[in-house]
């Protein structure tokens, strides 16, 4: 048991000093004091065990929350597509070096580490009094612009005009075969990497605000059904991710992208799908996410709370596990994309 605080010690001293007077005071409680107390005490359960007042939230698929589902679907589509095209476009179509492909894979994931800061900004600095919807709209607007640029700007010809040249050493190419090589193709990949990062950053800006909204909804759920909305979110995300993998795996499987199909939807087509999902998500995040205005919060108080929160053993153990898990599970060979 923790030791009493200075305020508690002062209270104890005051009670001890006036103990005689307290003993002479008649009790205001009726004879059946237990029943009297039970009738006046605060309820043990808040809304059936909810952690936050407001009543049970509506379904994820209701008009009030469908914007959150649309956000999660679009995150899976945009991030899944960006991750899926790195190999087929950068490595195969543009024939970038293995070092640059590995660098692109790492750089695209960098915005993911900024989620805690986007969440902090969303919590502490409301826009026009709202902490969630404006940031979700801004994030998806960034993603839409980046995906639209990649969709409408031509990618150009692939590095190999004839894919059969891949199996012939470069030193053995004839003059005619050398003319079929687009030596400028790898240089276009640098711009794509930057746009990939910015598009992912847009989803992270929206993600920080959406995560806060999801936590608020989950805390309003009664204990008996707590976690239902989070389960629905996980299902929606998984289904969207699977469909996105099919889209990039089948749509970019022609010979130019390292596959065997005689057709493909093209890199521009994949980015067009991402741009469409981002655009549709913008109005849904504004009109189909329900929140009330909230005042700004001091950043210092947030960090103080975060520091205290991290003192709990279960918290710092989970953080340590995730830290070392990410380190030891992400070792890779730079030449893996070429292999």
Secondary structure, DSSP 8 states (H G I E B T S, - for coil): -----HHHHHHHHHHHHTHHHHHHS---S-S-HHHHHHHHS--SSSTTT-SSSS-S---TTSTTTHHHHHHHHHHHHHHHHHHHHIIIIIIIIS---HHHHHHHHHHHHHGGGGHHHHHHHHHH--BTTBSSHHHHHHHHHHHHHHHHHHHHS-----SBSSGGGGGS-GGG--HHHHTTB-TTGGGHHHHHHHHHHHHHHHHHHHHHHHHHHHHHHHHHS-GGGTTHHHHHHHHHHHHHHHHHHHHHHHHT-BGGGTS-BS---HHHHHHHHHHHHHHHHHHHHHHS----------HHHHHHHHHHHTTSHHHHHHHHHHHHHHHHT----GGGTT-
